[in-house]
Amino acid sequence: MNKIDFKTNINCGSCVQKVTPTLDGIEGIATWSVDTNNPQKILTIETEEVTAEEVITKIQDIGFDIARL
């Protein structure tokens, strides 16, 4: 399982709710979480097949900033 971390601006529970359908809808993500307590708002995904670029595109499409760490 590959773990990929991203710096985001997903900074509260409402933001997490907004990204949940998108992240849950990406086939191939085993688990994901957002550390809203971290100043960089770290999104961590575990996957065998999804690329960082796919995640970045999907999250940017719904209006959030995201960059791979």
N, C-alpha and C positions, 0 to 999 in steps of 0.2 A: 504494500500500500504506500503510495506517495503522499507526502504531506506538503501542501503549498500554502505559504503565508502571503497575505496582501495587506498593505496599508490602505485604509479607507476613511471615509467620513461618515460611516454608519455609526452614529454616536448615541442612540437612545433606543428604548424599547419599541417606539413607533417605527423607527427606521428598520429595526430588525424585522418587525412585522411586514414592512413593505418589501423587503428582499426575500422573505421566506418563500413565497410562491415561486419566485424565479429560481432560487437555489434548489428548492425541492424538485423543480421541474427539469433540472439539468440531469439527464440520464448519465449515470456513471459516478456521481458523487456519493460516496458511502456515508460520510458525515461532514458536517460543517458547523462552525461556531464563530461568533464575533465577541471579542473581548472589548466591551465598551468602556472598561475601566482603564485600559491601556491608552496613553496619550495618542498612539498611532492608530487606535481602533482596529486592531488586527483581526482580519477574517482568515480563518484557517479551514482548509478543506482537505479531506482525505479521499483519494481517488486512485484508480488503476488506469483510467483511460481519458479523463478530461484534461485538456491543456489549460495552462494559465491564461492564454489568450482568449479561450472560449469564455472563461469566467469573467475576465476583464470586460469583454464585449457585452455580455449579458447585464452586468452590473452598471456599466456606463449607459446602456440603453434605458435603464429605469431612473437615471438621473444622479447616480452617486459617483464620487471620485474614487478611483481604485488604482493601485500600482503594486506590482510584485515586489516583495522584499528580497 
